[in-house]
Amino acid sequence: MSLFTRSRQLSDTTESGAEPDDDTGTAEPEGGGTGTAQPQDGTATDAPESATRAQRTPSAPPPATKPGWFGWRRRYPRTARGVSVGTTVLAGALVLFALLVPNRVERIEFASFVRIPAEGVLLAGLLLALPPKPRRVTAVVTGLFLGLLTVLKFVDMGFYQILARPFDLVLDWILIENGTDFLRETFGRTGQVLAVTGVIVLFVALLVLTTLAVVRLTNLMVRNRPVAGRTVLILGTAWITCMTLGVQIGTVPVATKGNAEFVGNRVDQVRAGLADARVFEKQASVDAFAKTPPDQLLTGLRGKDVLFTFIESYGRVAIDDPAMAQQTDAVLKEGTGRLKAAGFESRSGWLQSPVTGAGSWLAHSTFLSGLWIKNQQRYRSLTTSDRMTLTKYFGKTGAWRTVGVVPGVRRAWPEGKYFGLDHIYDSEHLGYHGPYFSWTPVPDQFSMEAFERLEHGKKDREPIMAEIILASSHNPWSPIAHMIDWNDLGDGSVFHRIKKEGTNPTEVWKDPEKVRAEYRKAIEYSIRSLTEWVERYGDDDTVLVFLGDHQPVPTVTAGDTGKDVPVTIVAHDKKVLDRVADWGWTDGLKPAENAPRWGMDKFRDRFMTAYGPQG
């Protein structure tokens, strides 16, 4: 055999797909590895040409399967294929989940995930039609957007669970800080850091995974273009058919365009949020009492001690819900009877709060300012303005000392100056040395006793106007305090024992019915703390206005989105209640079901009108 023939055979073998003998992909001729073949007869006639031909021989193509980490794909092809298929299935499930998951917990059911999303069908068709480079960019952008959309849906779930409304992309960012503060106050600094870190990790992971999932599915569709095209056509036809015929699984439509509607609603929400500042500025410029002389303000209450008291989360559900009505009704009837025996009369109605579930400061400022403070942007605008509040008008007369009792405040409260109070008592200045009851720094009974000791019980004092916030009925309502003899309150140390007797919030929140039961008990405790204080310390000059700031969270309201809260006026002097006789309110501490219902922002002007010179 000639050297030329042998070289051709080696070349043909290599070109036919056989693997080379070494990692370089070049075959080594027999007789040595010098690169110059020696013929058997000792001649070297064709050696240079043969060596050159051998060196020009193309190497074998790379294996079809990528080697993977340390070549594991080549060593374990079945496992590699299983992993590949499994990853693709997971990618499809994640994208389908992101497209179909609702933004409310109560809407999550099996039928929600067997729908046909219009956005998914259109997106698949678009990716198949695009050229390679635009397709890759579109896949990445779509994955990121889908991840952000899913994150927003999860945030909405939390907002619906607490505030019974979706997250506002313009106005609600400040609430994230409030939420982290709540975590720190409830679970400590470590719990706050762990929770925030976990949320950030999940956020980033979701963005990365949805992006990788969309890219992977896009590559799969392109490799199987005919099958993918037919599938998109079938799904599109099925979507149109189901939409036209109104096909449903239970109450859930099979054909959905929920994501498009979701995004559309958010765009409208952003536009409204951006325009809201101008609307609010116009509303705030109108004040019916701005030019009223001080000596003509609140003349019907001169010489009286006026207490505006908010009971945290005291909503209509506590009175109307069949599971709570009987016990709450008994407490309100008992309070009405005991106050009447002490010479006090009362009238009750309904107010509509701007918030539900949380956001007490928005309700407080609505009640006091006479403006509808429905979001943080309005609250900030209000507290940096010169708008007069009910508390400021009392101070403007010069006839009252104005004080605030705010046991829920644990740090600097710069907005407090806006409300025009002469002195503010926060949780650090009430003389309390007992334990926290979950979120609540100071039990309500102790707060009322501290007000008596620090202000109301002083001799030779001027009349007082007080804003008092009772916080024991604040979520999570476990553990809660209970009433004890007023003479045993001391510095609050007695509450260490009472707290140990209370319930464990971790166990309570596993069962919605237990949560509702603890909520009811907390409301009963707050009402008793207030009515017993009036019975014990009230006199002929005491006027009490107490109300709820908002409804509790949906876990308690069982999905009811109503925002009504009770409001009551209690007075010893009959002339005080005669001035509101035309309001049509119900006698006693419990408002009738059909009692008048006003927006909370209407109270300020009606109250000041009733107790002005013409009231």
PyMOL commands that set and color helices and strands:
alter all, ss='L'
color gray80, all
select helices_A, chain A and resi 3-15+47-55+69-75+77-100+105-107+110-113+118-129+132-163+173-223+225-245+258-284+294-296+299-301+317-320+322-341+360-369+376-383+390-397+414-419+444-456+486-488+495-500+505-508+512-537+554-557+574-578+581-583+600-610
alter helices_A, ss='H'
color red, helices_A
select strands_A, chain A and resi 116-117+248-249+252-253+255-256+305-311+345-352+401-406+423-426+464-470+542-548+564-571+586-587+597-599
alter strands_A, ss='S'
color yellow, strands_A
deselect
rebuild
show_as cartoon
